[in-house]
Amino acid sequence: MTPEETCRTTAAESTRLLGLIWRDEAAPAAACADVRRWLELQVWPHRLRSGFADDDVRISGKTGTLPSLRNEIGVVEYPDGGRYAVGVFTRAVDARSRVPERDAFIGFAAARAVDWLRR
């Protein structure tokens, strides 16, 4: 698995793209709305969601997982109108597919970053 031979990006590039999508600047507004809806319907939301326990916080996201990589990007939206694009990219020394502590760390890291931005 070399980056040159697979899809690749950075957390900064990914969160920039999310910002463009949420502001309807990445494509026509209807297309951006479709993408926002798809991200809101994420099949495996547990990684980011684990850091944001409140039911009134909306999480939309996308998982990027390869055997030793667990990457998660998303937008965290608060009832007060605050919106935060987050990206947590991790690399492991093993290729286990079920690692709940790694998944929980993604939510923890995202929540700490958003908490810092909200101050």
CNS distance restraints for C-alpha pairs under 8 A (distance, minus, plus):
assign (resid   1 and name CA) (resid   5 and name CA) 7.08 0.50 0.50
assign (resid   1 and name CA) (resid   6 and name CA) 7.40 0.50 0.50
assign (resid   2 and name CA) (resid   6 and name CA) 6.93 0.50 0.50
assign (resid   3 and name CA) (resid   7 and name CA) 7.12 0.50 0.50
assign (resid   3 and name CA) (resid   8 and name CA) 6.20 0.50 0.50
assign (resid   4 and name CA) (resid   8 and name CA) 7.86 0.50 0.50
assign (resid   9 and name CA) (resid  13 and name CA) 6.39 0.50 0.50
assign (resid   9 and name CA) (resid  14 and name CA) 6.84 0.50 0.50
assign (resid  10 and name CA) (resid  14 and name CA) 6.11 0.50 0.50
assign (resid  11 and name CA) (resid  15 and name CA) 6.07 0.50 0.50
assign (resid  11 and name CA) (resid  73 and name CA) 7.48 0.50 0.50
assign (resid  11 and name CA) (resid  86 and name CA) 7.85 0.50 0.50
assign (resid  11 and name CA) (resid  87 and name CA) 4.94 0.50 0.50
assign (resid  11 and name CA) (resid  88 and name CA) 6.64 0.50 0.50
assign (resid  11 and name CA) (resid  89 and name CA) 6.64 0.50 0.50
assign (resid  12 and name CA) (resid  16 and name CA) 6.09 0.50 0.50
assign (resid  12 and name CA) (resid  87 and name CA) 7.38 0.50 0.50
assign (resid  13 and name CA) (resid  17 and name CA) 6.26 0.50 0.50
assign (resid  14 and name CA) (resid  18 and name CA) 6.35 0.50 0.50
assign (resid  14 and name CA) (resid  73 and name CA) 6.91 0.50 0.50
assign (resid  14 and name CA) (resid  87 and name CA) 6.97 0.50 0.50
assign (resid  15 and name CA) (resid  19 and name CA) 6.21 0.50 0.50
assign (resid  15 and name CA) (resid  73 and name CA) 6.94 0.50 0.50
assign (resid  15 and name CA) (resid  74 and name CA) 7.58 0.50 0.50
assign (resid  15 and name CA) (resid  85 and name CA) 5.35 0.50 0.50
assign (resid  15 and name CA) (resid  86 and name CA) 6.00 0.50 0.50
assign (resid  15 and name CA) (resid  87 and name CA) 6.17 0.50 0.50
assign (resid  16 and name CA) (resid  20 and name CA) 6.37 0.50 0.50
assign (resid  16 and name CA) (resid  85 and name CA) 7.88 0.50 0.50
assign (resid  17 and name CA) (resid  21 and name CA) 6.21 0.50 0.50
assign (resid  17 and name CA) (resid  26 and name CA) 7.20 0.50 0.50
assign (resid  18 and name CA) (resid  22 and name CA) 6.10 0.50 0.50
assign (resid  18 and name CA) (resid  74 and name CA) 7.31 0.50 0.50
assign (resid  18 and name CA) (resid  75 and name CA) 7.24 0.50 0.50
assign (resid  18 and name CA) (resid  85 and name CA) 6.36 0.50 0.50
assign (resid  19 and name CA) (resid  23 and name CA) 6.15 0.50 0.50
assign (resid  19 and name CA) (resid  85 and name CA) 6.61 0.50 0.50
assign (resid  20 and name CA) (resid  24 and name CA) 6.05 0.50 0.50
assign (resid  20 and name CA) (resid  25 and name CA) 4.76 0.50 0.50
assign (resid  20 and name CA) (resid  26 and name CA) 4.93 0.50 0.50
assign (resid  21 and name CA) (resid  25 and name CA) 5.95 0.50 0.50
assign (resid  21 and name CA) (resid  26 and name CA) 5.14 0.50 0.50
assign (resid  21 and name CA) (resid  27 and name CA) 7.38 0.50 0.50
assign (resid  21 and name CA) (resid  32 and name CA) 5.24 0.50 0.50
assign (resid  21 and name CA) (resid  33 and name CA) 7.87 0.50 0.50
assign (resid  21 and name CA) (resid  35 and name CA) 7.50 0.50 0.50
assign (resid  21 and name CA) (resid  36 and name CA) 7.25 0.50 0.50
assign (resid  22 and name CA) (resid  32 and name CA) 7.01 0.50 0.50
assign (resid  22 and name CA) (resid  33 and name CA) 7.97 0.50 0.50
assign (resid  22 and name CA) (resid  36 and name CA) 7.13 0.50 0.50
assign (resid  24 and name CA) (resid  28 and name CA) 6.54 0.50 0.50
assign (resid  24 and name CA) (resid  29 and name CA) 4.94 0.50 0.50
assign (resid  24 and name CA) (resid  32 and name CA) 5.57 0.50 0.50
assign (resid  24 and name CA) (resid  33 and name CA) 7.68 0.50 0.50
assign (resid  25 and name CA) (resid  29 and name CA) 7.57 0.50 0.50
assign (resid  25 and name CA) (resid  32 and name CA) 7.92 0.50 0.50
assign (resid  26 and name CA) (resid  32 and name CA) 6.87 0.50 0.50
assign (resid  27 and name CA) (resid  31 and name CA) 6.11 0.50 0.50
assign (resid  27 and name CA) (resid  32 and name CA) 6.02 0.50 0.50
assign (resid  28 and name CA) (resid  32 and name CA) 6.36 0.50 0.50
assign (resid  29 and name CA) (resid  33 and name CA) 6.10 0.50 0.50
assign (resid  30 and name CA) (resid  34 and name CA) 6.29 0.50 0.50
assign (resid  31 and name CA) (resid  35 and name CA) 6.36 0.50 0.50
assign (resid  32 and name CA) (resid  36 and name CA) 6.16 0.50 0.50
assign (resid  33 and name CA) (resid  37 and name CA) 6.19 0.50 0.50
assign (resid  34 and name CA) (resid  38 and name CA) 6.26 0.50 0.50
assign (resid  35 and name CA) (resid  39 and name CA) 6.15 0.50 0.50
assign (resid  36 and name CA) (resid  40 and name CA) 6.15 0.50 0.50
assign (resid  36 and name CA) (resid  60 and name CA) 7.30 0.50 0.50
assign (resid  37 and name CA) (resid  41 and name CA) 6.40 0.50 0.50
assign (resid  38 and name CA) (resid  42 and name CA) 6.66 0.50 0.50
assign (resid  39 and name CA) (resid  60 and name CA) 4.86 0.50 0.50
assign (resid  39 and name CA) (resid  61 and name CA) 4.93 0.50 0.50
assign (resid  39 and name CA) (resid  62 and name CA) 6.23 0.50 0.50
assign (resid  39 and name CA) (resid  74 and name CA) 7.75 0.50 0.50
assign (resid  40 and name CA) (resid  59 and name CA) 6.58 0.50 0.50
assign (resid  40 and name CA) (resid  60 and name CA) 4.06 0.50 0.50
assign (resid  40 and name CA) (resid  61 and name CA) 6.43 0.50 0.50
assign (resid  41 and name CA) (resid  60 and name CA) 7.16 0.50 0.50
assign (resid  42 and name CA) (resid  60 and name CA) 6.81 0.50 0.50
assign (resid  42 and name CA) (resid  61 and name CA) 6.13 0.50 0.50
assign (resid  42 and name CA) (resid  62 and name CA) 6.52 0.50 0.50
assign (resid  44 and name CA) (resid  63 and name CA) 7.53 0.50 0.50
assign (resid  45 and name CA) (resid  49 and name CA) 5.89 0.50 0.50
assign (resid  45 and name CA) (resid  59 and name CA) 7.77 0.50 0.50
assign (resid  45 and name CA) (resid  60 and name CA) 7.84 0.50 0.50
assign (resid  45 and name CA) (resid  61 and name CA) 7.03 0.50 0.50
assign (resid  46 and name CA) (resid  50 and name CA) 5.70 0.50 0.50
assign (resid  46 and name CA) (resid 103 and name CA) 7.57 0.50 0.50
assign (resid  47 and name CA) (resid  51 and name CA) 7.69 0.50 0.50
assign (resid  47 and name CA) (resid  72 and name CA) 7.49 0.50 0.50
assign (resid  47 and name CA) (resid 103 and name CA) 4.98 0.50 0.50
assign (resid  47 and name CA) (resid 104 and name CA) 5.94 0.50 0.50
assign (resid  47 and name CA) (resid 105 and name CA) 7.92 0.50 0.50
assign (resid  47 and name CA) (resid 106 and name CA) 5.82 0.50 0.50
assign (resid  47 and name CA) (resid 107 and name CA) 5.29 0.50 0.50
assign (resid  48 and name CA) (resid  52 and name CA) 7.23 0.50 0.50
assign (resid  48 and name CA) (resid  59 and name CA) 7.35 0.50 0.50
assign (resid  48 and name CA) (resid  61 and name CA) 7.76 0.50 0.50
assign (resid  48 and name CA) (resid  72 and name CA) 7.33 0.50 0.50
assign (resid  48 and name CA) (resid  74 and name CA) 7.62 0.50 0.50
assign (resid  48 and name CA) (resid 104 and name CA) 7.94 0.50 0.50
assign (resid  48 and name CA) (resid 106 and name CA) 6.23 0.50 0.50
assign (resid  48 and name CA) (resid 107 and name CA) 4.25 0.50 0.50
assign (resid  48 and name CA) (resid 108 and name CA) 7.95 0.50 0.50
assign (resid  48 and name CA) (resid 110 and name CA) 6.80 0.50 0.50
assign (resid  49 and name CA) (resid  53 and name CA) 6.82 0.50 0.50
assign (resid  49 and name CA) (resid  59 and name CA) 6.68 0.50 0.50
assign (resid  49 and name CA) (resid 107 and name CA) 6.22 0.50 0.50
assign (resid  50 and name CA) (resid 104 and name CA) 5.98 0.50 0.50
assign (resid  50 and name CA) (resid 107 and name CA) 4.92 0.50 0.50
assign (resid  50 and name CA) (resid 108 and name CA) 7.13 0.50 0.50
assign (resid  51 and name CA) (resid 104 and name CA) 7.39 0.50 0.50
assign (resid  51 and name CA) (resid 106 and name CA) 7.74 0.50 0.50
assign (resid  51 and name CA) (resid 107 and name CA) 3.97 0.50 0.50
assign (resid  51 and name CA) (resid 108 and name CA) 4.86 0.50 0.50
assign (resid  51 and name CA) (resid 109 and name CA) 7.68 0.50 0.50
assign (resid  51 and name CA) (resid 110 and name CA) 6.71 0.50 0.50
assign (resid  51 and name CA) (resid 111 and name CA) 5.11 0.50 0.50
assign (resid  52 and name CA) (resid  57 and name CA) 6.93 0.50 0.50
assign (resid  52 and name CA) (resid 107 and name CA) 7.30 0.50 0.50
assign (resid  52 and name CA) (resid 111 and name CA) 6.50 0.50 0.50
assign (resid  53 and name CA) (resid  57 and name CA) 7.84 0.50 0.50
assign (resid  56 and name CA) (resid  78 and name CA) 6.89 0.50 0.50
assign (resid  56 and name CA) (resid  79 and name CA) 6.41 0.50 0.50
assign (resid  57 and name CA) (resid  76 and name CA) 6.82 0.50 0.50
assign (resid  57 and name CA) (resid  77 and name CA) 5.67 0.50 0.50
assign (resid  57 and name CA) (resid  78 and name CA) 4.91 0.50 0.50
assign (resid  57 and name CA) (resid  79 and name CA) 6.66 0.50 0.50
assign (resid  58 and name CA) (resid  76 and name CA) 5.84 0.50 0.50
assign (resid  58 and name CA) (resid  77 and name CA) 5.02 0.50 0.50
assign (resid  58 and name CA) (resid  78 and name CA) 6.58 0.50 0.50
assign (resid  59 and name CA) (resid  74 and name CA) 6.81 0.50 0.50
assign (resid  59 and name CA) (resid  75 and name CA) 5.86 0.50 0.50
assign (resid  59 and name CA) (resid  76 and name CA) 4.83 0.50 0.50
assign (resid  59 and name CA) (resid  77 and name CA) 6.46 0.50 0.50
assign (resid  60 and name CA) (resid  74 and name CA) 5.26 0.50 0.50
assign (resid  60 and name CA) (resid  75 and name CA) 5.30 0.50 0.50
assign (resid  60 and name CA) (resid  76 and name CA) 6.73 0.50 0.50
assign (resid  61 and name CA) (resid  72 and name CA) 7.08 0.50 0.50
assign (resid  61 and name CA) (resid  73 and name CA) 5.48 0.50 0.50
assign (resid  61 and name CA) (resid  74 and name CA) 3.76 0.50 0.50
assign (resid  61 and name CA) (resid  75 and name CA) 6.34 0.50 0.50
assign (resid  62 and name CA) (resid  72 and name CA) 5.87 0.50 0.50
assign (resid  62 and name CA) (resid  73 and name CA) 5.45 0.50 0.50
assign (resid  62 and name CA) (resid  74 and name CA) 6.19 0.50 0.50
assign (resid  63 and name CA) (resid  70 and name CA) 7.48 0.50 0.50
assign (resid  63 and name CA) (resid  71 and name CA) 5.93 0.50 0.50
assign (resid  63 and name CA) (resid  72 and name CA) 4.67 0.50 0.50
assign (resid  63 and name CA) (resid  73 and name CA) 6.65 0.50 0.50
assign (resid  64 and name CA) (resid  69 and name CA) 7.68 0.50 0.50
assign (resid  64 and name CA) (resid  70 and name CA) 6.11 0.50 0.50
assign (resid  64 and name CA) (resid  71 and name CA) 4.80 0.50 0.50
assign (resid  64 and name CA) (resid  72 and name CA) 5.98 0.50 0.50
assign (resid  65 and name CA) (resid  69 and name CA) 5.47 0.50 0.50
assign (resid  65 and name CA) (resid  70 and name CA) 4.68 0.50 0.50
assign (resid  65 and name CA) (resid  71 and name CA) 5.99 0.50 0.50
assign (resid  66 and name CA) (resid  70 and name CA) 6.65 0.50 0.50
assign (resid  67 and name CA) (resid  94 and name CA) 7.83 0.50 0.50
assign (resid  67 and name CA) (resid  95 and name CA) 4.65 0.50 0.50
assign (resid  67 and name CA) (resid  96 and name CA) 6.98 0.50 0.50
assign (resid  67 and name CA) (resid  97 and name CA) 6.84 0.50 0.50
assign (resid  68 and name CA) (resid  91 and name CA) 5.69 0.50 0.50
assign (resid  68 and name CA) (resid  92 and name CA) 5.01 0.50 0.50
assign (resid  68 and name CA) (resid  93 and name CA) 6.65 0.50 0.50
assign (resid  68 and name CA) (resid  94 and name CA) 5.90 0.50 0.50
assign (resid  68 and name CA) (resid  95 and name CA) 4.64 0.50 0.50
assign (resid  68 and name CA) (resid  96 and name CA) 7.49 0.50 0.50
assign (resid  69 and name CA) (resid  89 and name CA) 7.49 0.50 0.50
assign (resid  69 and name CA) (resid  90 and name CA) 5.72 0.50 0.50
assign (resid  69 and name CA) (resid  91 and name CA) 4.67 0.50 0.50
assign (resid  69 and name CA) (resid  92 and name CA) 6.31 0.50 0.50
assign (resid  70 and name CA) (resid  89 and name CA) 6.21 0.50 0.50
assign (resid  70 and name CA) (resid  90 and name CA) 5.27 0.50 0.50
assign (resid  70 and name CA) (resid  91 and name CA) 6.56 0.50 0.50
assign (resid  70 and name CA) (resid 103 and name CA) 7.87 0.50 0.50
assign (resid  71 and name CA) (resid  87 and name CA) 7.43 0.50 0.50
assign (resid  71 and name CA) (resid  88 and name CA) 5.76 0.50 0.50
assign (resid  71 and name CA) (resid  89 and name CA) 4.19 0.50 0.50
assign (resid  71 and name CA) (resid  90 and name CA) 5.85 0.50 0.50
assign (resid  72 and name CA) (resid  87 and name CA) 5.71 0.50 0.50
assign (resid  72 and name CA) (resid  88 and name CA) 5.35 0.50 0.50
assign (resid  72 and name CA) (resid  89 and name CA) 6.30 0.50 0.50
assign (resid  72 and name CA) (resid 106 and name CA) 7.39 0.50 0.50
assign (resid  73 and name CA) (resid  85 and name CA) 7.40 0.50 0.50
assign (resid  73 and name CA) (resid  86 and name CA) 5.55 0.50 0.50
assign (resid  73 and name CA) (resid  87 and name CA) 4.22 0.50 0.50
assign (resid  73 and name CA) (resid  88 and name CA) 6.40 0.50 0.50
assign (resid  74 and name CA) (resid  85 and name CA) 5.70 0.50 0.50
assign (resid  74 and name CA) (resid  86 and name CA) 5.41 0.50 0.50
assign (resid  74 and name CA) (resid  87 and name CA) 6.57 0.50 0.50
assign (resid  75 and name CA) (resid  83 and name CA) 6.59 0.50 0.50
assign (resid  75 and name CA) (resid  84 and name CA) 5.40 0.50 0.50
assign (resid  75 and name CA) (resid  85 and name CA) 4.37 0.50 0.50
assign (resid  75 and name CA) (resid  86 and name CA) 6.11 0.50 0.50
assign (resid  76 and name CA) (resid  83 and name CA) 5.64 0.50 0.50
assign (resid  76 and name CA) (resid  84 and name CA) 5.18 0.50 0.50
assign (resid  76 and name CA) (resid  85 and name CA) 6.46 0.50 0.50
assign (resid  76 and name CA) (resid  86 and name CA) 7.50 0.50 0.50
assign (resid  77 and name CA) (resid  81 and name CA) 6.74 0.50 0.50
assign (resid  77 and name CA) (resid  82 and name CA) 5.76 0.50 0.50
assign (resid  77 and name CA) (resid  83 and name CA) 4.47 0.50 0.50
assign (resid  77 and name CA) (resid  84 and name CA) 6.56 0.50 0.50
assign (resid  78 and name CA) (resid  82 and name CA) 5.16 0.50 0.50
assign (resid  78 and name CA) (resid  83 and name CA) 6.45 0.50 0.50
assign (resid  84 and name CA) (resid 114 and name CA) 6.73 0.50 0.50
assign (resid  86 and name CA) (resid 110 and name CA) 6.26 0.50 0.50
assign (resid  86 and name CA) (resid 113 and name CA) 7.92 0.50 0.50
assign (resid  86 and name CA) (resid 114 and name CA) 7.73 0.50 0.50
assign (resid  87 and name CA) (resid 110 and name CA) 7.26 0.50 0.50
assign (resid  88 and name CA) (resid 106 and name CA) 6.02 0.50 0.50
assign (resid  88 and name CA) (resid 109 and name CA) 7.11 0.50 0.50
assign (resid  88 and name CA) (resid 110 and name CA) 6.66 0.50 0.50
assign (resid  89 and name CA) (resid 106 and name CA) 7.99 0.50 0.50
assign (resid  99 and name CA) (resid 103 and name CA) 6.53 0.50 0.50
assign (resid 100 and name CA) (resid 104 and name CA) 6.04 0.50 0.50
assign (resid 101 and name CA) (resid 105 and name CA) 6.11 0.50 0.50
assign (resid 102 and name CA) (resid 106 and name CA) 6.57 0.50 0.50
assign (resid 103 and name CA) (resid 107 and name CA) 6.94 0.50 0.50
assign (resid 104 and name CA) (resid 108 and name CA) 6.21 0.50 0.50
assign (resid 105 and name CA) (resid 109 and name CA) 5.97 0.50 0.50
assign (resid 106 and name CA) (resid 110 and name CA) 6.14 0.50 0.50
assign (resid 107 and name CA) (resid 111 and name CA) 6.02 0.50 0.50
assign (resid 108 and name CA) (resid 112 and name CA) 6.20 0.50 0.50
assign (resid 109 and name CA) (resid 113 and name CA) 6.25 0.50 0.50
assign (resid 110 and name CA) (resid 114 and name CA) 6.18 0.50 0.50
assign (resid 111 and name CA) (resid 115 and name CA) 5.93 0.50 0.50
assign (resid 112 and name CA) (resid 116 and name CA) 6.17 0.50 0.50
assign (resid 113 and name CA) (resid 117 and name CA) 6.34 0.50 0.50
assign (resid 114 and name CA) (resid 118 and name CA) 6.08 0.50 0.50
assign (resid 115 and name CA) (resid 119 and name CA) 6.49 0.50 0.50
